[in-house]
Amino acid sequence: MAIVLGPNRYGKAEVRVVRVTRDGGTHRIRDLNVGVFLSGDMDEVHLTGDNAAVLTTDTQKNTVFAFAKKYGIGELEEFGLLLARHFVDSQPTIHHARVQLEEYAWDRITGPHSFVKGGTEVRTAVVHSDGSGGAESVVSGLKDLTVLNSTGSEFHGFVEDEFTTLEPTNDRILATAVTAQWRHRGTDSKWDESYAAARNALLDAFATTHSLSLQQTLYAMGRRALEERPELCEVRMSMPNKHHFLVDLEPFGMDNDNEVYFAADRPYGLIEGTVLTDDAPDAPSAWN
Ligand SMILES: O=c1[nH]c(=O)c2[nH]c(=O)[nH]c2[nH]1
């Protein structure tokens, strides 16, 4: 039996870069968390410790800051593509780059240079590139988009075995924190417009679907995004069921007509799924 090196990559995780753009006295601010992960001719560094092929993770981090200065931070996906292509194009030993990005929102308060941090929602992007002219993929998304329907949700007809205690319901709160990623067919979408429209499609489907299960809602959301955005071919979602349990007020001589809930934080159901068009090209490297 021989022991061999399997798939590997290396890079700098969580480069926190804040870019201020000064437009006269008016400032704009972008707040990103960038991860760079590279792979290529890395047998020697693992097998013998020869670092000749290694572009250091320190250099990768510096490149993120230098690009933020040199090119500014435009659309999130575009910034990721710029970085990913640079690493592969400039280094003969690097054949594949993955750049993952998170963006945190800052909303203007008043005046030209004051901001308040946005909510918990985070915009995300993952870019893979084998270099200019090579295979590339772009996955956009968001995480922690927290939503709630205070009615319009039922859950019944499920399996009942000897351990089942859950009561069927025709009216419950449905709440979740959506993490969603959507894969683009190409690498030339209008990124900001596409992001806003996909987000709206998810939100609108959540709000307007009369839900018989969170699974059904998940499918309706992914489907809506794909129907409305032809530049997309696959949506992956992870949605915790933020359970709201009716409080028993009978001991106090009161009824509870779906008015008072206990918001439990754990354990929670975790509903995950993929929705895709039947012509979606295979793209394993877009996700790995
Ligand atoms: O929408 C739901 N899906 C489930 O699979 C499930 N399981 C559960 O206990 N509550 C719910 N709700």
The ligand as a Tripos MOL2 file, in Angstrom:
@<TRIPOS>MOLECULE
LIG
   12    13     1     0     0
SMALL
NO_CHARGES

@<TRIPOS>ATOM
      1 O1        -41.9850   22.6920    7.7650 O.2       1 LIG1
      2 C1        -41.6500   21.7580    8.5100 C.ar      1 LIG1
      3 N1        -40.9920   20.6900    7.9990 N.ar      1 LIG1
      4 C2        -40.5980   19.6260    8.7710 C.ar      1 LIG1
      5 O2        -39.9960   18.6340    8.2520 O.2       1 LIG1
      6 C3        -40.8790   19.6880   10.1520 C.ar      1 LIG1
      7 N2        -40.6250   18.8490   11.1870 N.ar      1 LIG1
      8 C4        -41.1270   19.4450   12.3090 C.ar      1 LIG1
      9 O3        -41.0460   18.9750   13.4640 O.2       1 LIG1
     10 N3        -41.6950   20.6440   12.0060 N.ar      1 LIG1
     11 C5        -41.5560   20.8240   10.6580 C.ar      1 LIG1
     12 N4        -41.9230   21.8420    9.8390 N.ar      1 LIG1
@<TRIPOS>BOND
     1     1     2 2
     2     2     3 ar
     3     2    12 ar
     4     3     4 ar
     5     4     5 2
     6     4     6 ar
     7     6     7 ar
     8     6    11 ar
     9     7     8 ar
    10     8     9 2
    11     8    10 ar
    12    10    11 ar
    13    11    12 ar
@<TRIPOS>SUBSTRUCTURE
     1 LIG1         1 GROUP 0 **** ****
